[in-house]
Structure formats: C-alpha cells, structure tokens
Amino acid sequence: MTDARDFERRIAALTERMVTARGGHALDRRHFLLTGGGTIGAALLAACGSPGPKRAQRLLDYAERKNESVERVLFRHTSMDVAGKNARNAGTAFPAYFIAPTVPIWDASQGPWALEVSGMVATPMRFSLADLQRLPAVTQRINHYCVEGWSAIASWTGVRLRDLAAVVRPAPGARYVDFQSFDDDYHESWDIESATHPQTMIAYGMDGAFLGAAHGGPARLYSPVKLGYKNTKYLTKVVFLPTRNGGYWSDQGYEWYGGI
C-alpha cells in the first residue's frame, strides 16, 4: 500500500529527473511524452492500493498537476512543427470528427456566421469570414497529433491568434482562452502562451480550399502544439479569461493541458 505523501515525494523526484536529461540538457517535449507518461503511469499503478476513491482522485489530480508543470517547462515558444518533406498530405483521408449526431453545419436561419472575440479584452469584436480574410493570412503545412496515437498532415490557411489578439487587445490578467463551438456546445480552454504560439491560428482554409463542414468550417482553431481534441472545430467564440474554463473532453478526465 502506497502512502499519499510518499507517492507525492516519488512523483516530485521523478518530475525533476525528467526535466533535465543526461548532461544537464533539457528534454524535448516529444521525448517527455513518450517516456514520462508511462513512468508516471507506473507510479500511479503503484498507488492503486491507497485507501478509498477520494485518495485515488487526490493522487490523480496531483499527478496531472505535476505533468502540466513539466510540460510548461518544456514548452518552447520558438519551437516550430515542420512536416517531413517526403511525407504526403492526408487529403481526403484526413479523419473528420464532431460531437453532434451528424456533421454540424451553420444554420443560415441564425444569420451570417461570425466569430465573437470577447472576455478580458479592450475591444470586443465580431469577425465575419471576410473580416478574418482581411487580416494577415498565413499558410502552414504541419502535423496533426491525435490522442489516439495517429498523426496526419495538412496545409492550413488562416490568421494567427496572436494577430487577432492584437486587434482586440487582451488585458494583462487574461491568462487563458476558451474556444467555443456550435458543435453541441463543444469547447476547450488553453493557456495564453500556447494560444499565442506562432503556429496557433484560426483556420478557414485547408489544402488550398475553404474549410469544409467535415473539418470544422467555416473556421476552427488549429495548432500543432496541442493534441487534436484541444483544437476546437466549428468555432463561434474566443473568450479571454483570468482562469481556465475546462473543456468538453477535459471535464471528462482527459488531460487539460494536452500539449505536444
């Protein structure tokens, strides 16, 4: 039987070992995800004999906090995802995913689609698709990483979230961003550092065409710095917040940070 305090000491020691690799150099994020998750998982298994579900939840919550703290240390604002030169775009084989029973399609009876940006900002605004296209556009050919273990490549076109933020001017206390959807109210919140990474964007194009309904049109959040379930499709609202706001999968036990 593992005592909670002993377990917490073991996790803390393990975390410190994982932050610094051989020779004192920082571990890269991918190596951490490949090796660290299994190691902490083993430590959790060792704690299964701890008394009662409340204690187990406490240990799980503690482990998630430690995982997140390590991921934040390993996060590199200058790191950029680059798809392999010889790797092919997934094209029509790129998996489609949504929560609703059928593919979500914006209801014209609701009026023209628009993206509402609000919360802790100086100038709350609504952006039509044409408004988004008037902002500086970027196209990036990058990887998509799914929590199920597969990855796929596509070329995404849109506007960097940091450029959108420059228009609405978030307050200094806005440390999180919630991304909300018309797909049965799907949403996920992010830390501000990941949200303003150079490769985090509001995408309205995929592989040279406007974003289709199967992949989150008219616009979706997209970034290679987070696992797929954090990249909200069918986007309608971007809300800057002082505290995190959970998420569809995060509230069901998936890791909130979900970094890559």
C-alpha positions as CSV (number, residue, x, y, z in Angstrom):
1,M,0.0,0.0,0.0
2,T,1.4,3.4,-1.0
3,D,1.1,6.3,1.4
4,A,-0.1,9.5,-0.4
5,R,2.8,11.6,1.0
6,D,5.3,9.0,-0.1
7,F,3.7,8.9,-3.6
8,E,3.8,12.7,-3.9
9,R,7.5,12.7,-3.0
10,R,8.2,10.0,-5.6
11,I,6.3,12.0,-8.3
12,A,8.2,15.2,-7.4
13,A,11.5,13.4,-7.6
14,L,10.5,11.8,-10.9
15,T,9.5,15.1,-12.3
16,E,12.8,16.7,-11.5
17,R,14.7,13.8,-13.2
18,M,12.5,14.2,-16.3
19,V,13.0,17.9,-16.6
20,T,16.8,17.5,-17.0
21,A,18.2,14.8,-19.2
22,R,21.7,13.3,-19.4
23,G,24.4,16.0,-19.4
24,G,22.1,18.6,-17.9
25,H,20.2,19.4,-21.2
26,A,16.5,19.9,-21.2
27,L,14.4,17.0,-22.5
28,D,12.4,17.8,-25.6
29,R,8.6,17.6,-25.3
30,R,8.2,14.6,-27.6
31,H,10.7,12.5,-25.6
32,F,8.9,13.6,-22.4
33,L,5.6,12.4,-23.8
34,L,7.0,9.1,-25.0
35,T,8.8,8.3,-21.8
36,G,7.4,10.4,-19.0
37,G,3.7,9.4,-19.3
38,G,4.5,5.8,-18.9
39,T,6.7,6.3,-15.9
40,I,4.2,8.4,-14.1
41,G,1.5,5.9,-15.1
42,A,3.6,3.2,-13.4
43,A,3.8,5.3,-10.3
44,L,0.1,5.7,-10.3
45,L,-0.4,1.9,-10.6
46,A,1.8,1.6,-7.6
47,A,-0.6,3.8,-5.7
48,C,-3.7,1.7,-6.5
49,G,-3.6,0.2,-3.1
50,S,-4.1,3.6,-1.4
51,P,-7.3,3.7,0.6
52,G,-10.6,4.9,-0.9
53,P,-11.6,6.7,-4.2
54,K,-11.1,10.1,-2.7
55,R,-7.5,9.4,-2.0
56,A,-7.1,8.0,-5.5
57,Q,-8.6,11.1,-7.0
58,R,-6.3,13.2,-5.0
59,L,-3.3,11.3,-6.3
60,L,-4.5,11.5,-9.9
61,D,-5.1,15.3,-9.6
62,Y,-1.6,15.7,-8.1
63,A,0.0,13.7,-10.9
64,E,-1.9,15.8,-13.5
65,R,-0.6,19.0,-11.9
66,K,3.0,17.7,-12.0
67,N,2.6,16.5,-15.6
68,E,1.4,20.0,-16.6
69,S,4.2,21.8,-14.7
70,V,6.8,19.7,-16.6
71,E,5.0,20.3,-19.9
72,R,5.0,24.0,-19.3
73,V,8.8,23.9,-18.5
74,L,9.4,22.0,-21.7
75,F,7.2,24.3,-23.9
76,R,9.3,26.3,-26.3
77,H,7.8,29.4,-27.8
78,T,10.4,29.3,-30.6
79,S,9.8,25.6,-31.5
80,M,8.0,25.1,-34.8
81,D,6.4,22.0,-36.1
82,V,7.6,21.1,-39.6
83,A,6.0,18.3,-41.7
84,G,8.5,15.9,-43.3
85,K,9.5,16.9,-46.9
86,N,8.7,13.4,-48.2
87,A,5.5,13.0,-46.2
88,R,2.2,13.3,-48.0
89,N,-0.8,15.4,-47.1
90,A,-3.6,13.2,-45.8
91,G,-6.1,14.9,-48.2
92,T,-9.5,13.2,-48.2
93,A,-8.1,10.6,-45.8
94,F,-7.8,13.2,-43.1
95,P,-10.2,12.0,-40.3
96,A,-13.3,14.0,-39.6
97,Y,-14.6,14.3,-36.1
98,F,-17.5,16.0,-34.4
99,I,-19.8,15.6,-31.3
100,A,-23.2,16.1,-32.8
101,P,-25.1,13.1,-34.4
102,T,-24.5,14.5,-37.9
103,V,-21.9,16.9,-39.4
104,P,-22.5,20.3,-37.9
105,I,-23.5,22.9,-40.5
106,W,-24.1,26.6,-39.6
107,D,-27.8,27.2,-39.7
108,A,-28.5,30.1,-42.1
109,S,-31.6,31.0,-40.0
110,Q,-29.1,32.2,-37.4
111,G,-27.8,34.8,-39.8
112,P,-24.3,35.0,-41.3
113,W,-21.6,33.2,-39.4
114,A,-19.3,35.3,-37.3
115,L,-16.6,34.8,-34.7
116,E,-17.1,36.6,-31.5
117,V,-14.0,37.6,-29.6
118,S,-14.7,38.8,-26.0
119,G,-13.9,38.5,-22.3
120,M,-10.9,40.4,-20.9
121,V,-10.2,42.5,-24.0
122,A,-10.2,46.2,-24.6
123,T,-12.3,46.0,-27.8
124,P,-14.7,43.0,-28.0
125,M,-15.4,42.3,-31.7
126,R,-17.3,40.1,-34.1
127,F,-15.4,39.0,-37.2
128,S,-17.1,37.7,-40.4
129,L,-15.3,35.3,-42.6
130,A,-14.5,38.2,-44.9
131,D,-13.1,40.2,-41.9
132,L,-10.8,37.3,-41.0
133,Q,-9.5,37.1,-44.6
134,R,-8.6,40.8,-44.4
135,L,-6.2,40.1,-41.5
136,P,-2.7,39.0,-42.3
137,A,-3.0,35.4,-43.7
138,V,-0.6,32.5,-43.1
139,T,-0.5,29.0,-44.7
140,Q,1.4,26.3,-42.9
141,R,1.9,22.6,-43.7
142,I,2.0,20.9,-40.3
143,N,1.2,17.8,-38.4
144,H,-2.0,16.9,-36.6
145,Y,-1.5,14.8,-33.5
146,C,-4.4,12.7,-32.1
147,V,-4.6,11.4,-28.6
148,E,-5.4,8.0,-30.1
149,G,-1.9,7.8,-31.5
150,W,-2.2,8.7,-35.2
151,S,-0.9,11.8,-37.0
152,A,-1.8,13.4,-40.3
153,I,-0.5,16.3,-42.4
154,A,-2.5,19.1,-44.0
155,S,-1.9,22.6,-45.2
156,W,-3.9,25.1,-43.1
157,T,-4.7,28.8,-44.0
158,G,-5.9,31.4,-41.6
159,V,-5.0,34.1,-39.2
160,R,-2.6,33.7,-36.3
161,L,-4.4,34.0,-33.0
162,R,-1.7,36.5,-31.8
163,D,-2.7,38.8,-34.7
164,L,-6.3,38.5,-33.8
165,A,-5.4,39.3,-30.2
166,A,-3.5,42.4,-31.3
167,V,-6.8,43.8,-32.7
168,V,-8.9,43.2,-29.5
169,R,-6.0,43.8,-27.0
170,P,-6.3,41.3,-24.2
171,A,-5.8,42.6,-20.6
172,P,-2.6,41.6,-18.8
173,G,-4.7,39.4,-16.5
174,A,-6.0,37.3,-19.4
175,R,-4.0,34.1,-18.8
176,Y,-6.4,31.6,-20.5
177,V,-8.5,31.5,-23.7
178,D,-11.7,29.5,-24.1
179,F,-12.6,28.4,-27.6
180,Q,-16.3,27.7,-28.1
181,S,-18.2,25.8,-30.9
182,F,-21.6,25.3,-32.4
183,D,-20.9,21.6,-32.4
184,D,-23.3,20.8,-29.5
185,D,-21.5,23.5,-27.4
186,Y,-18.1,21.8,-27.6
187,H,-15.4,24.0,-26.1
188,E,-11.8,23.7,-24.8
189,S,-9.7,26.3,-22.9
190,W,-6.0,26.9,-23.4
191,D,-3.2,28.7,-21.6
192,I,-2.4,32.0,-23.1
193,E,1.2,31.0,-24.0
194,S,0.0,28.1,-26.2
195,A,-2.8,30.2,-27.7
196,T,-0.4,32.9,-28.9
197,H,2.3,30.5,-30.2
198,P,3.3,31.5,-33.8
199,Q,1.6,28.3,-35.2
200,T,-1.7,28.7,-33.4
201,M,-4.3,30.0,-35.8
202,I,-7.9,30.5,-36.6
203,A,-8.0,28.4,-39.8
204,Y,-10.6,29.0,-42.6
205,G,-8.8,27.0,-45.3
206,M,-7.4,23.5,-45.7
207,D,-5.3,22.2,-48.6
208,G,-6.0,25.3,-50.7
209,A,-9.8,25.3,-50.4
210,F,-12.2,26.9,-47.9
211,L,-12.6,24.7,-44.8
212,G,-15.4,22.2,-45.3
213,A,-18.1,21.2,-42.9
214,A,-16.4,17.8,-42.1
215,H,-13.3,19.5,-40.8
216,G,-14.8,22.4,-38.8
217,G,-15.9,25.1,-41.3
218,P,-16.5,28.0,-41.5
219,A,-13.5,28.3,-39.2
220,R,-11.7,26.3,-36.5
221,L,-8.8,26.6,-34.0
222,Y,-5.7,24.8,-35.2
223,S,-2.2,24.4,-33.8
224,P,0.3,21.6,-33.7
225,V,1.3,22.5,-30.1
226,K,-1.8,20.7,-28.7
227,L,-3.4,17.3,-29.2
228,G,-6.3,17.2,-31.6
229,Y,-9.1,17.3,-29.1
230,K,-7.9,20.7,-27.9
231,N,-8.3,22.2,-31.4
232,T,-12.0,23.3,-31.3
233,K,-13.8,23.0,-34.6
234,Y,-16.9,24.9,-35.8
235,L,-15.7,27.9,-33.9
236,T,-18.0,30.7,-32.8
237,K,-16.4,32.3,-29.8
238,V,-13.0,33.1,-28.4
239,V,-13.1,34.3,-24.8
240,F,-10.1,35.6,-22.9
241,L,-10.3,34.6,-19.2
242,P,-8.4,35.1,-16.0
243,T,-8.8,31.4,-15.1
244,R,-9.1,28.2,-17.1
245,N,-12.5,27.0,-18.1
246,G,-12.2,23.3,-18.6
247,G,-13.5,21.7,-21.8
248,Y,-15.6,19.0,-23.3
249,W,-13.0,16.3,-23.0
250,S,-11.0,17.9,-20.2
251,D,-14.2,17.7,-18.0
252,Q,-14.4,14.0,-18.7
253,G,-10.9,13.2,-17.5
254,Y,-8.7,13.9,-20.4
255,E,-5.6,16.0,-19.7
256,W,-6.5,19.7,-19.7
257,Y,-3.1,20.9,-21.0
258,G,-2.9,18.4,-23.8
259,G,0.4,19.6,-25.1
260,I,2.7,18.2,-27.8
